[in-house]
Amino acid sequence: MLRGMTQTPDLGPEDRKIITLARSARARNGVPEGAAVRDETGRTYVAGTVALPSLELSALRTAVAMAVASGATSLEAAAVVSESDTASDDDRAAVRDLGGDATPVLLAGPDGVLKSSVTAG
């Protein structure tokens, strides 16, 4: 676990894990956001923000795309680490497209502290 990650008692170990992975991707790549998603088999997909002249994707949409490209058919949960106070509508839509309305979307700050937990729907 990364130093400074606060244990949030209402999160299970698998949800804490995807927050930690998202936080690691953000720090490792020096990007504004890191994200991780967990598919129906428990596999995780981790990504950072993509900012190219011809392609811009949020970290969460990139993680969802990686899951789809790897054959995932559903999502159990998603996490994004960002300075933002909310998950964007576009990010929640991408999670909803693969995981459905009830899929949890966890938003944590760069320190790993959970800011909010909403559903994709």
C-alpha positions, 0 to 999 in steps of 0.5 A: 500500500502506498504511504499516506493511503488512508484506510476507509473502513466502509471499503472492502479490500478489493475496492481499496486495491483499485484506489491504490492502483489508480493512485499509483498510475497517476503518480507513476505517469505524472498525469492529472488522473489515475483510474482502475476498474475491476471486471466480472472475473476480478481482473483489474485494468489500470490507466492514466490520463491520455493527452495526445494532440490527436487523442484525449481520454480521461483515465477512467475512460482509458481503463474501461477501454482497456477492459473492453479490449481485453474481453471484459463483459462487465465491471464490478467497480471503478475508481478514479484518483483526481483533484476533481470533486466529482466523476464526470458524466462521460466517465460515469457513462463509460462505466455504465456502458460496460457495468450497468447503472449500479456499478460503483464509481469511487472517487479519491483524492491524490492522497488516496482518501475517498471523496465520494462513491456514486453509481454509474447510473 
